[in-house]
Amino acid sequence: MEHNEIPDWDWISMGLMPQDRALMNFDTFIEEPGNRSAKSAAEGFVTEFLKWIQEGGRQTPGPFLLLYGPAGVGKTHLCYSIAWGFIEQGQSVRYRQAERLFDDLRASYDRGIYGRIMGQYLDSTLVIIDDIGAQSDTPWSMAKLDMIVDHRYRLRLPIVLTTNTLDLPARIADRLKEGRVRQIKGASWRGRKVKT
């Protein structure tokens, strides 16, 4: 698939990711000492999991990646980069900011489509949930997050999560320990002049 061809998946058409891959990919990620380990883990996540898919096996340790660090350090950029790596191989991806995910799930009850919406997060090849903790961490939202993480944990399906801190519910944090956990350090890129 050409990098500028857009798959006809609702998560793209709903504007949940930039439609131009050239904006956010591993090549456009500016590497610094505070983010080098996270970028390496993200690239490795794509490479190793796509190899696993081609071989038709089950991954051990878990295909999980947790990126954490302050706002503006590149967590979302790495999420988009990972997503494009999967899309280019024809894999299904669900990307959503946590707050919007929980809003969508709540609204789906009223529309009678909760099972379909939740099923997309349970069964896509890759699920990326960005900015956990930016929303109000209600017991309901954490229960839904736990349901998604637990399902994917048991089936060894890949998931990428981002958060500002490691202050996650114990059960979720415990499951993610089997994957990669990387901290991104540094100042926010927003408003910073980049040397070219």
Disulfide bonds with the S-S distance in Angstrom:
none
